[in-house]
C-alpha cells in the first residue's frame, strides 16, 4: 500500500509539473518527493539490517535566488523475521536544511547544504527460545535523537523554463545524542517549483540575440 500511494503522488506531481511552465527561473516555493537507501548503525547493524529505505516529502522556500530553506518529513521501517527472532524498527524524522545553489538559473543546478534533524525511533524485538521450554521474551523501547547533517546534490531540469526537476542528494547525518545511529544516505526525488518571485516575463527581455544568457530585468526606459 505504501508503494501505491507513493507512485500516485509522484504521478500527480509529475503531471502538474509537466503542465505548469515556470515563467521565471526563480520561484518562491517548491515541493519535493524523495526516497533512497540509507546505511545505519546501532541496533539495525546488530540485527544484520545495515540498509533501509527512507522516503518523505519536503517543502522548500526561496530566501533569495541562490539560497533556500527546506523542511522535510521522512520515515523508514525495517523488519527481520526468523525462527527465533522478530525485529522491527520504525522511525519518523523531521529535517531542516539551508541550501546554497550555484550556476542558477541553469539546466544543472549543483548545491551544498547543512541542517538539523530530529528522529523518533521505535524498536520492537521478540525472542523465542525452544531449547527446553517455549519461552518468549519481548523488548520494546523508543528513543528520540537530535542530529546535524551535511551534503551535496544537484537539481536537473529537462528544459530551461520547466518547473519540474529531478533532484539527487547525498548526505551524512551525525546524531549528537546517539552516535550509534549515524547515517549515510543517497536520495533521488522530484521537485516541483511554483509561485513566481519577481517581475513577470513581460517585464523582462533577453540581452543577446543568441538567447543563451539568463533573463535580465528590463530598465524602465526600455519598457
BELMO-V26695 format. One record per residue. N is the residue number from 1. RES is the residue in one small letter. PHI is phi in degrees with one decimal (none if undefined). OMEGA is omega as a letter, one per 30 degrees, with the letter a starting at -180 (999 if undefined). Layout:
n->{N:N}
res->{RES:RES}
phi->{PHI:PHI}
omega->{OMEGA:OMEGA}
This chain:
n->{1:2:3:4:5:6:7:8:9:10:11:12:13:14:15:16:17:18:19:20:21:22:23:24:25:26:27:28:29:30:31:32:33:34:35:36:37:38:39:40:41:42:43:44:45:46:47:48:49:50:51:52:53:54:55:56:57:58:59:60:61:62:63:64:65:66:67:68:69:70:71:72:73:74:75:76:77:78:79:80:81:82:83:84:85:86:87:88:89:90:91:92:93:94:95:96:97:98:99:100:101:102:103:104:105:106:107:108:109:110:111:112:113:114:115:116:117:118:119:120:121:122:123:124:125:126:127:128:129:130:131:132:133:134:135:136:137:138:139:140:141:142:143:144:145:146:147:148:149:150:151:152:153:154:155:156:157:158:159:160:161:162:163:164:165:166:167:168:169:170:171:172:173:174:175:176:177:178:179:180:181:182:183:184:185:186:187:188:189:190:191:192:193:194:195:196:197:198:199:200:201:202:203:204:205:206:207:208:209:210:211:212:213:214:215:216:217:218:219:220:221:222:223}
res->{x:x:x:x:x:x:x:x:x:x:x:x:x:x:x:x:x:x:x:x:x:x:x:x:x:x:x:x:x:x:x:x:x:x:x:x:x:x:x:x:x:x:x:x:x:x:x:x:x:x:x:x:x:x:x:x:x:x:x:x:x:x:x:x:x:x:x:x:x:x:x:x:x:x:x:x:x:x:x:x:x:x:x:x:x:x:x:x:x:x:x:x:x:x:x:x:x:x:x:x:x:x:x:x:x:x:x:x:x:x:x:x:x:x:x:x:x:x:x:x:x:x:x:x:x:x:x:x:x:x:x:x:x:x:x:x:x:x:x:x:x:x:x:x:x:x:x:x:x:x:x:x:x:x:x:x:x:x:x:x:x:x:x:x:x:x:x:x:x:x:x:x:x:x:x:x:x:x:x:x:x:x:x:x:x:x:x:x:x:x:x:x:x:x:x:x:x:x:x:x:x:x:x:x:x:x:x:x:x:x:x:x:x:x:x:x:x:x:x:x:x:x:x}
phi->{none:-61.6:-65.5:-63.7:-71.6:-66.1:-64.5:-63.3:-64.1:-63.4:-62.5:-65.1:-64.1:-65.1:-63.6:-64.5:-67.6:-69.1:-81.2:-88.4:-110.2:-79.9:-67.4:-127.0:-83.4:-112.3:-122.1:-74.0:-137.4:-144.1:-123.9:-128.7:-117.4:-146.3:-160.0:173.0:-78.7:-129.6:-112.0:-114.9:-121.6:63.5:-62.4:-63.7:-65.7:-62.5:-89.8:79.4:-113.6:-79.6:-127.1:-142.6:-110.6:-108.6:-144.1:-175.5:-134.7:-132.7:-113.3:-116.2:-121.5:-77.6:-89.2:-153.8:-60.3:-110.3:-128.0:-147.6:-121.8:-126.5:-117.4:-131.7:-114.5:-145.1:-156.2:-141.3:-149.0:-122.2:-137.7:-143.2:-130.4:-129.9:-62.8:-104.3:-139.4:-126.1:-129.1:-144.4:-134.1:-121.0:-142.0:-120.8:-131.6:-114.3:-126.3:-123.2:-134.4:-107.3:-130.4:-109.0:-107.1:-130.2:51.1:-119.6:-82.8:-165.9:-71.8:-117.6:-118.7:-75.4:-158.5:-128.9:-146.3:-137.1:-176.7:-125.6:-132.4:-135.6:-117.0:-110.0:-119.1:-112.4:-122.2:-133.0:-129.8:-134.0:-110.2:-124.2:-109.7:-124.2:-69.1:-111.9:-128.5:-82.5:-113.5:-125.5:-124.9:-117.2:-128.3:-134.8:-154.3:-131.4:-148.9:-117.1:-134.9:-104.7:-144.4:-129.5:-136.8:-145.6:-170.1:-131.7:-170.6:-152.0:-104.7:-115.7:-101.0:-71.3:-135.0:-61.9:-100.6:-78.6:-95.9:-114.5:-140.7:-93.0:-118.9:-116.7:-143.1:-123.0:-149.3:-123.1:-115.9:-111.0:-87.6:-63.8:-83.8:-157.3:-69.4:-70.1:-111.3:-56.6:-129.0:-104.9:-142.4:-133.7:-127.5:-124.3:-153.5:-118.1:-116.6:-119.7:-91.7:-154.0:61.8:-62.6:-122.8:114.3:-80.1:-73.9:-61.9:-65.2:-99.6:-123.7:-147.9:-79.5:-98.0:-140.2:-71.7:-76.1:59.0:-114.3:-96.6:-60.4:-63.8:-123.9:-68.4:-78.5:-59.8:-57.1:-70.5:-99.4:-78.2}
omega->{a:a:a:a:l:l:l:l:l:l:a:l:l:l:l:a:l:a:a:l:a:l:l:a:a:a:a:a:l:l:a:l:a:l:l:l:l:l:a:l:l:a:a:a:l:a:a:l:a:a:l:a:l:l:a:a:a:l:a:l:l:l:l:a:a:l:l:a:a:l:a:l:a:l:l:a:a:a:l:a:l:a:a:a:l:a:l:l:l:a:l:a:l:a:l:a:l:a:l:a:a:l:a:g:a:l:l:a:l:a:l:a:l:a:a:a:l:a:l:a:l:a:l:l:l:a:l:l:a:a:l:l:l:l:l:a:a:l:a:a:l:l:l:a:l:a:l:a:l:a:l:l:l:l:a:a:l:l:a:a:l:l:a:a:l:a:l:a:l:a:l:a:l:a:a:a:a:a:a:a:l:a:l:a:l:a:l:a:l:a:l:l:l:a:a:l:a:a:l:a:a:l:l:l:l:a:l:a:a:l:a:a:l:l:l:a:l:l:a:a:a:a:999}
